Amino acid sequence: MFCLDLDALDALPDDLGTFDAIIFGDVLEHLRDPARLLRTLRGALTEDGVIVCSIPNVKHWTVVMPLLVHDRWEYQDAGLLDRTHVHFFTLEEIDLMLRECGFAPQHVGVNDHSPLPAELMPLVDLVAAFGADRDEAAARLGAYQYLVVAGRA
């Protein structure tokens, strides 16, 4: 086990070799520059190695509704608006960051901690009226956290 400052990490110790998988379980949102860490650790993966990430979704309805309705963005001790979160991600932002760092998503799963309630479907209708895909909008508003597996691009 190593205790490392992931915000300052330039490389892993040489004697560690390469890894089949590197897991970022609720880690990337706490870093000042998560893309920098991903680029740094990409070289520590075997050729067919993967990264496994769990990343909170800031587009979840429990964040969006208080912002839209009450003009509130309240940090908390835990959860999506954890006080220690430095970065906030939507699925598109996760995808963009991974691709810019030389990764290609292989699997995207969802942790539906608080699925979209039926009474919020008018919000989905509204975003669909502005051109969003209705089913995709409902799915993304209901996704509490994304679970992503990505390999080298």
N, C-alpha and C positions, 0 to 999 in steps of 0.2 A: 504494500500500500504506500502511496505517495501523497503527501499533502502539498498541493501545487496552487499557485495563484493563476487561475485560468485566464484572467485578464492580461497577464504579463507573459504567459507561456510562449516561448519561441520555438521550442522543440521538446520532445520527450527524451529522456536519457537514452543514449545509443544502445545500451545493453538490453533494452526491453524488446527489441525486434519489432515485428509487425503483428497486427491484430485482425482477427476475422470479423470482429464487431466492436464498436465503441458505442456505449450507451450514454445518452444525455437525458436522464430522467428528471424533468423539470429543472433544467440547468440553464439553457440558452437565454431565457428571458431575464436572468439575473446578471448577465454580462454586459459590460459597456460596449463591446464589439464582438458579438457572437460570430459574425462572419469571419473575423480574423482567426478565431480559435478553430473554426471548421477548416479553413485553408491550412492552418498549421498542422492539424491532426490528420488531414487527408493522406499525407505521405506515410502515416503510421499504419495505414490499412493494407492488408494483403490486396492483391489485384482484384479479387472478387469479394473483398470485405465490404461491410455495410456499417452505416451509422443508424442507430435506433433512437428516435427522439420523441419525447412527450412534451407538447408545447400548448399552453393555454390559448384559447381563442378569444381575443378581445371583442370580436363581433357577436359574442353570445348575447342572447336577449337580456340576461340579467345585468349586463353592462350598458347595452344600447338603450333600453327603455328608460332607466333613470336619467340618462343623458338627454334623451329626446323630450321626455315628459316633464322632468323636474329640474333640468339643467344641472344635474348632479353627477360627479365623478368622484366617488368616495373611496379612498384607499382603505384597506382593511388589514388585519393581522394575518390573514390567509385567503386563499382563493384567487380568482382572476385578477383582482386589483390589489394583490399583495403589495405591501409597502416596499418590499425589497425588489420588486420587478423594475428593471431598468428599460427593457424593451417590451413592446406589445406587438403581437402577431395576429394576422388573419391567415387563412389558408393561402391566399395569393402571395402574401409577404413571405411566408415560409418557403413556398415553391421558388420564388424569385431569389431568395437568399441562397437556397441550396444550389440552384442552377449556376448562380454567379460564383459559387465556391467550387464548382466542378463536380457536383453530385447530380444524380438523376433519381427522383423518387420512384420506388418500386412498389410501395404499398402505402396507402393512407387509410387509417382507421379513425374512428371517432369514439370518444368517451362521452356519452350523453348523460352527464351528471344531473342536468336540469333541462329536459327536452322542452321545446317550444310549446307553451300552452295553447289550446285551441282558441282562446279569446284573443290571442295576439296574431291570428291569421290575417286580420286587416292590415297589419304592418307588411306582411308578405305581399298582399294585394297591391299595396302602395309601391313597393320597390319593383314589382312586376310591371306596374303602370309606367315606370321610368325606364323599362327595358331589361330588367334582370330576369333571368329564368326563375319562374315561380318555385319550382321544386327545389332547385339549387339554393335559392334564397332561404327557404324554410329549413333546409338541411343545415346550412351554415349558421343561421341564427340559433339553431338548436344544438350545435356542436360545442360542448363545454371545453373539450381539449382534443387536439389532434395527436394521433400516434403515427409517426412517419418512419418508414424504413427507406433508406436511400443508399445507392452504391455509386461508384465512380461513374461519371458521365462518359 
